Amino acid sequence: PALLLITIPLLADSHVRSVRLSDVEGGVLVNRNIGEGFQNAFVNLPITEGVQLRTQSDGRAEVEFENGITLRLAPFTEIRFDQLFLSDSGKRDSSMTVVTGILYVNCSAAKEDDFTLNFGHQMVKLNAPAHFRLGMDSKEAALSVFSGQVQIQNPSGETLVRKNQTGDFDLTKQDHYQLVKSIEPNVFDDWDKSQLKYHDRYLANASYRNSSPYAYGISDLNYYGSYLNVPGYGMVWQPHLAGADWNPFVCGRWVLYPVVGNVWVSCYPWGWMPFYYGSWNYEAAFGWFWNPQGTWQSWNY
């Protein structure tokens, strides 16, 4: 009986799942669902179920998911993370609602997971690679597909928006839309493309790929540091210019989250994976380094 009591919680579905606020520029606010309203956001904040993210007039933000999906919020954009769910089988279920603004979505692969984006009366379910832009306000929305295709469910059925097409939706009428065979350029398209190229380049050109099943954070590790072989540890990672007097905990803060408690949030731009997976070690001949080996079973709070 005691063994059963121990194993039942381990087999239960979990809503304690985090994705990464991977980039913050200008004014970005976050409501962490702890009763304190919107506060200033900063890079590497864990995004958990119930969190709201809002960019101001000069703000831009990027959110990375474990499976390679990336969201980019242009100024005056608000999104709510309704569900971040992990089943006992390891399947991830993510559901977000776009309240207003301009959102870029890049999905490299999500066949094994469920990813839903809601806007107005419409719902996007991603299960194949796609790259698109969604712009909306209280009256209308436009979804433009740069690559792949996007299936949209609405009260009257389904709409397929293909590459180089735009779906225009009248949000004051539940089932009114039209397809346009073109994409209107937006001033933030170049920013989205630049971010996309950065991630693609430093994922593809990695000199060493560790065994992580997660996609988020790897491009930053490859840009800001390098892997080396340390006797007794194997392949480990270290940031560039890490001197003998440097240690990984000189920059960051504790942040309170429901259920989890206080979580250490690093202010280094690469400071996601090395603080939630694996462990930091110190050797006099090498200084501090991060050892990722054999640590991918769960998120280390």
GUDRENMI-983796 format. One record per residue (C-alpha): residue number from 1; residue in one letter; x, z negated, y negated. Coordinates in pm, 1 decimal, padded with zeros to 6 digits. Each point is the difference from the previous one (the first is absolute). Example, Ala and Ser with C-alpha at 12.3 -4.5 7.8 and 13.67 -1.06 7.14 Angstrom:
BEGIN
R  resi  resn        c1        c3        c2
R     1     A   01230.0  -00780.0   00450.0
R     2     S   00137.0   00066.0  -00344.0
//
This chain:
BEGIN
R  resi  resn        c1        c3        c2
R     1     P   00000.0   00000.0   00000.0
R     2     A   00278.8  -00081.7  -00243.0
R     3     L   00157.4   00342.4   00062.2
R     4     L  -00332.4   00170.4  -00071.1
R     5     L  -00033.0  -00186.4  -00329.5
R     6     I   00342.9   00124.1  -00101.1
R     7     T  -00054.5   00363.0   00095.1
R     8     I  -00348.1   00054.4  -00143.2
R     9     P   00113.3   00002.2  -00368.0
R    10     L   00287.2   00233.8   00086.6
R    11     L  -00241.1   00256.4   00141.1
R    12     A  -00244.9  -00021.0  -00289.4
R    13     D  -00028.4   00265.0  -00268.8
R    14     S   00180.6  -00087.0  -00322.6
R    15     H  -00079.9   00048.3  -00367.7
R    16     V   00338.5  -00145.7  -00098.0
R    17     R   00175.2   00329.6  -00062.0
R    18     S   00212.7   00107.2  -00294.1
R    19     V   00096.4   00329.4  -00157.3
R    20     R   00261.8   00041.6  -00270.7
R    21     L  -00022.9   00039.6  -00376.1
R    22     S   00308.6   00220.8   00001.8
R    23     D   00026.0   00106.6  -00365.1
R    24     V  -00119.2  -00145.5  -00330.6
R    25     E   00046.6   00171.2  -00336.6
R    26     G  -00146.5  -00129.8  -00326.8
R    27     G  -00316.4  -00208.1  -00003.8
R    28     V  -00134.2  -00066.1   00350.4
R    29     L  -00239.0  -00284.7   00082.8
R    30     V  -00090.8  -00152.7   00335.9
R    31     N  -00280.6  -00229.1   00107.7
R    32     R   00124.3  -00172.5   00317.9
R    33     N  -00343.7  -00138.9   00085.8
R    34     I   00100.4  -00363.5  -00052.9
R    35     G  -00238.0  -00075.0  -00286.0
R    36     E   00246.6   00058.5  -00285.9
R    37     G  -00115.6   00348.2  -00105.1
R    38     F   00236.4   00281.1  -00100.1
R    39     Q   00366.7  -00081.0  -00056.6
R    40     N   00313.5   00205.7  -00059.7
R    41     A   00114.2   00182.6   00311.9
R    42     F   00359.8   00055.0   00105.4
R    43     V   00182.1   00203.5   00262.0
R    44     N  -00014.8  -00104.9   00368.2
R    45     L  -00316.8  -00206.3  -00034.5
R    46     P  -00183.0  -00004.5   00333.7
R    47     I  -00342.3   00163.3  -00031.4
R    48     T  -00248.7  -00178.4   00223.9
R    49     E  -00370.5   00033.9   00074.9
R    50     G  -00217.6  -00059.2  -00306.8
R    51     V   00273.5   00074.0  -00255.5
R    52     Q  -00080.1   00212.4  -00307.1
R    53     L   00264.4   00208.6  -00177.6
R    54     R  -00039.3   00134.1  -00354.8
R    55     T   00231.8   00208.6  -00218.7
R    56     Q  -00014.7  -00018.6  -00378.7
R    57     S   00058.6   00273.7  -00258.7
R    58     D   00375.2   00014.4   00069.7
R    59     G  -00012.8  -00111.1   00361.1
R    60     R   00075.0   00173.7   00327.9
R    61     A   00019.2  -00144.5   00348.5
R    62     E   00074.3   00102.2   00358.0
R    63     V  -00123.6  -00161.2   00321.9
R    64     E   00161.2   00068.4   00339.1
R    65     F  -00174.0  -00051.9   00334.4
R    66     E   00174.3  -00067.8   00331.1
R    67     N  -00090.8   00341.0   00144.6
R    68     G   00138.3   00214.0  -00282.0
R    69     I  -00310.2   00031.5  -00219.7
R    70     T   00079.2  -00041.2  -00369.0
R    71     L  -00233.7  -00055.5  -00295.7
R    72     R   00107.8   00064.1  -00359.6
R    73     L  -00206.1  -00131.1  -00290.5
R    74     A   00022.7   00176.5  -00336.9
R    75     P  -00089.7  -00190.3  -00323.3
R    76     F  -00352.9  -00141.3  -00037.3
R    77     T  -00054.8  -00009.6   00376.2
R    78     E  -00156.5  -00277.8   00205.1
R    79     I  -00022.0  -00030.1   00376.5
R    80     R  -00133.0  -00271.4   00230.6
R    81     F   00143.6  -00066.9   00346.7
R    82     D  -00321.3  -00083.1   00184.7
R    83     Q   00144.1  -00024.2   00349.9
R    84     L   00348.7  -00025.1   00146.8
R    85     F  -00070.1  -00064.0   00363.2
R    86     L   00221.5  -00013.5   00308.6
R    87     S  -00164.8   00008.9   00342.9
R    88     D   00142.0  -00179.4   00302.5
R    89     S   00103.6   00342.7   00133.1
R    90     G   00216.3   00062.8  -00307.6
R    91     K  -00234.5   00249.9  -00167.0
R    92     R  -00009.7  -00024.8  -00379.8
R    93     D  -00325.2   00038.5  -00193.0
R    94     S   00035.5   00045.7  -00377.1
R    95     S  -00291.8   00043.3  -00239.7
R    96     M   00034.0   00034.5  -00378.9
R    97     T  -00240.5   00067.9  -00286.2
R    98     V   00109.9   00191.9  -00309.1
R    99     V  -00180.6  -00145.8  -00300.7
R   100     T   00132.7   00237.8  -00264.8
R   101     G   00303.4   00204.5  -00102.6
R   102     I   00243.1   00241.7   00163.8
R   103     L   00134.2  -00068.2   00348.8
R   104     Y   00250.1   00206.8   00198.7
R   105     V  -00007.2  -00033.0   00378.1
R   106     N   00272.0   00119.3   00235.1
R   107     C  -00071.3  -00034.5   00371.2
R   108     S   00283.6   00107.2   00228.8
R   109     A  -00166.3  -00108.3   00324.8
R   110     A  -00279.2  -00241.6   00086.7
R   111     K  -00141.0   00117.0   00333.2
R   112     E   00018.6  -00341.5   00163.2
R   113     D  -00150.8  -00187.1  -00296.3
R   114     D  -00321.6   00003.5  -00204.6
R   115     F   00042.1   00060.6  -00372.7
R   116     T  -00306.8   00019.1  -00225.9
R   117     L  -00018.3   00066.3  -00373.3
R   118     N  -00332.7  -00052.8  -00176.2
R   119     F  -00100.3   00135.4  -00339.5
R   120     G  -00353.9   00009.7  -00135.7
R   121     H  -00228.7   00092.2   00290.6
R   122     Q   00282.4   00188.7   00174.8
R   123     M   00236.8  -00107.2   00277.1
R   124     V   00329.2   00157.9   00107.6
R   125     K   00129.2  -00072.7   00351.8
R   126     L   00361.0   00105.3   00051.7
R   127     N   00125.9   00073.5   00351.1
R   128     A   00236.9   00290.5  -00068.2
R   129     P   00277.1   00079.0  -00252.1
R   130     A  -00131.4   00072.6  -00350.3
R   131     H   00104.6  -00028.0  -00363.8
R   132     F  -00268.2  -00014.0  -00268.1
R   133     R  -00097.5  -00130.4  -00342.6
R   134     L  -00322.3  -00182.2  -00081.2
R   135     G  -00113.0  -00034.9  -00359.6
R   136     M  -00322.5  -00180.3  -00082.5
R   137     D  -00201.0  -00194.1  -00256.2
R   138     S  -00350.4  -00144.7   00010.0
R   139     K  -00170.0   00342.3  -00002.9
R   140     E   00215.7   00250.3   00186.1
R   141     A   00291.1   00040.1   00237.1
R   142     A   00237.3   00281.9   00089.1
R   143     L   00201.2   00007.5   00322.6
R   144     S   00278.4   00261.8   00004.6
R   145     V   00194.2   00073.5   00320.6
R   146     F   00368.4   00096.6  -00032.1
R   147     S   00064.1   00024.8   00374.2
R   148     G  -00195.6  -00043.3   00320.0
R   149     Q  -00375.8  -00044.5  -00022.4
R   150     V  -00231.0  -00292.4  -00075.6
R   151     Q  -00333.5  -00074.9   00165.9
R   152     I  -00244.7  -00176.5  -00232.0
R   153     Q  -00315.4  -00169.5   00123.6
R   154     N  -00293.4  -00036.0  -00237.6
R   155     P  -00372.3  -00085.4   00030.7
R   156     S  -00094.5   00360.6   00074.3
R   157     G   00270.5   00076.8   00254.9
R   158     E   00367.9   00096.8  -00004.8
R   159     T   00214.0   00206.3  -00234.5
R   160     L   00335.9   00152.9   00091.6
R   161     V   00243.6   00051.1  -00287.5
R   162     R   00290.5   00220.4   00102.4
R   163     K   00345.2   00060.0  -00147.4
R   164     N  -00007.9   00126.0  -00361.8
R   165     Q  -00368.2  -00087.9  -00031.7
R   166     T  -00177.9  -00260.2  -00213.0
R   167     G  -00321.2  -00177.8   00082.8
R   168     D  -00198.0  -00092.2  -00313.3
R   169     F  -00252.2  -00280.7   00054.4
R   170     D  -00280.7  -00111.1  -00228.6
R   171     L  -00005.6  -00375.6   00056.7
R   172     T  -00337.3  -00035.8  -00170.5
R   173     K  -00152.3   00201.7   00285.3
R   174     Q   00080.7  -00108.2   00354.2
R   175     D   00034.0   00343.1   00159.2
R   176     H   00088.3   00242.1  -00280.3
R   177     Y   00342.7   00165.7   00013.8
R   178     Q   00174.7   00335.1  -00025.0
R   179     L   00322.8   00144.2   00139.6
R   180     V   00243.6   00174.7  -00231.5
R   181     K   00280.7   00218.1   00137.9
R   182     S   00262.5  -00129.8  -00240.5
R   183     I   00167.4  -00319.5  -00123.0
R   184     E   00016.9  -00097.4  -00366.1
R   185     P   00348.8  -00134.5  -00080.2
R   186     N   00031.8  -00359.9  -00113.4
R   187     V   00267.0  -00160.2  -00217.2
R   188     F   00088.3  -00243.5   00281.0
R   189     D   00048.1   00264.0   00271.3
R   190     D   00375.5   00019.2  -00065.8
R   191     W   00035.5  -00377.5   00038.3
R   192     D  -00179.8   00014.6   00333.5
R   193     K   00220.1   00286.4   00120.3
R   194     S   00316.7  -00179.9  -00110.0
R   195     Q  -00095.5  -00313.0   00194.8
R   196     L  -00090.3   00209.4   00302.5
R   197     K   00337.0   00179.5  -00006.2
R   198     Y   00184.7  -00330.8  -00026.0
R   199     H  -00162.6  -00142.9   00311.7
R   200     D   00032.9   00324.3   00197.0
R   201     R   00367.3   00042.6  -00089.3
R   202     Y   00114.0  -00350.3   00088.4
R   203     L  -00201.7  -00010.6   00318.4
R   204     A   00132.4   00336.8   00119.1
R   205     N   00364.9  -00052.6  -00104.2
R   206     A   00043.0  -00344.5   00148.3
R   207     S   00341.3  -00043.1   00159.2
R   208     Y  -00146.3  -00261.7   00230.0
R   209     R  -00364.6  -00059.0   00095.3
R   210     N  -00076.2  -00344.7   00133.4
R   211     S  -00265.1  -00061.3   00262.6
R   212     S  -00273.2  -00101.4  -00243.5
R   213     P  -00347.3   00131.0   00084.9
R   214     Y  -00089.0  -00040.8  -00368.9
R   215     A   00054.4   00268.8  -00262.4
R   216     Y  -00019.9  -00208.2  -00315.3
R   217     G   00325.0  -00106.9  -00162.0
R   218     I   00236.0   00218.4   00203.8
R   219     S   00065.9   00253.1  -00278.6
R   220     D   00098.6  -00283.5  -00235.8
R   221     L   00244.0  -00140.4   00256.6
R   222     N   00165.6   00340.4   00032.4
R   223     Y   00023.1   00047.1  -00378.0
R   224     Y   00116.4  -00346.5  -00103.8
R   225     G   00225.8  -00089.1   00291.8
R   226     S   00165.4   00108.9   00322.4
R   227     Y   00034.8  -00101.3   00363.8
R   228     L   00315.5  -00136.8   00154.0
R   229     N   00107.5  -00127.5   00339.0
R   230     V   00076.9  -00372.2   00002.0
R   231     P   00155.0  -00142.2   00321.5
R   232     G  -00245.9  -00224.4   00178.8
R   233     Y  -00299.6   00137.8  -00195.1
R   234     G   00009.8   00377.5   00041.6
R   235     M  -00137.1   00229.5  -00271.3
R   236     V  -00102.3  -00199.2  -00306.8
R   237     W  -00088.8   00086.8  -00359.7
R   238     Q   00158.2  -00104.1  -00328.8
R   239     P  -00083.6   00097.2  -00360.4
R   240     H   00258.6   00194.7  -00199.0
R   241     L   00243.2  -00207.6  -00208.7
R   242     A  -00083.1  -00323.8   00181.5
R   243     G   00300.7  -00214.2  -00095.6
R   244     A   00124.4  -00317.1   00167.4
R   245     D  -00188.3  -00219.9  -00248.6
R   246     W  -00332.9   00180.3   00044.3
R   247     N  -00286.2  -00132.7   00209.4
R   248     P  -00342.2   00156.6   00067.8
R   249     F  -00205.0  -00286.3  -00145.5
R   250     V   00123.4  -00005.8  -00359.4
R   251     C  -00283.6   00225.6  -00119.1
R   252     G  -00364.3  -00065.3   00086.2
R   253     R  -00283.6  -00253.1  -00005.0
R   254     W  -00254.8  -00178.8   00216.7
R   255     V  -00356.4   00138.3  -00011.7
R   256     L  -00307.9  -00168.2   00147.0
R   257     Y  -00234.0   00194.6   00230.7
R   258     P  -00317.7  -00107.7   00182.7
R   259     V   00049.7  -00094.4   00368.2
R   260     V   00372.3   00083.8  -00005.2
R   261     G   00109.2  -00246.8  -00269.4
R   262     N   00308.2   00048.1  -00217.4
R   263     V   00189.0   00324.8   00058.8
R   264     W   00344.6   00086.3  -00135.6
R   265     V  -00011.9   00319.1  -00211.6
R   266     S   00335.2   00159.1  -00076.5
R   267     C   00049.1   00177.4  -00333.3
R   268     Y   00255.9   00243.5   00143.0
R   269     P  -00141.2   00355.9   00023.1
R   270     W   00101.5   00005.0   00368.8
R   271     G  -00130.5  -00350.4   00058.7
R   272     W  -00283.6   00051.2   00245.7
R   273     M   00114.8   00047.6   00359.1
R   274     P   00304.4  -00229.6  -00013.5
R   275     F  -00219.3  -00294.9  -00102.2
R   276     Y  -00293.6   00043.1   00239.2
R   277     Y   00172.0   00134.4   00311.2
R   278     G   00327.5  -00089.1   00164.2
R   279     S   00236.9  -00257.2  -00144.4
R   280     W   00281.4  -00043.0  -00251.2
R   281     N   00340.9  -00102.0   00131.2
R   282     Y   00333.4  -00080.3  -00159.5
R   283     E   00353.4   00071.5   00118.8
R   284     A   00304.1  -00070.5  -00216.5
R   285     A   00148.3   00345.2   00065.1
R   286     F  -00320.6   00185.6  -00092.1
R   287     G  -00208.1  -00230.4  -00222.4
R   288     W  -00378.8  -00004.5   00034.7
R   289     F  -00168.1   00269.8   00208.6
R   290     W  -00344.2   00062.5   00147.8
R   291     N  -00037.6   00022.6   00376.9
R   292     P  -00315.1   00191.8   00105.3
R   293     Q   00059.0   00002.7   00373.9
R   294     G  -00286.9  -00090.3   00232.0
R   295     T  -00224.8  -00138.5  -00272.9
R   296     W  -00286.0   00248.4  -00028.9
R   297     Q  -00271.5  -00186.3   00186.3
R   298     S  -00159.8  -00161.5  -00305.3
R   299     W   00026.7  -00071.6  -00369.7
R   300     N   00213.9  -00306.6  -00076.1
R   301     Y  -00182.2  -00219.2  -00250.6
//
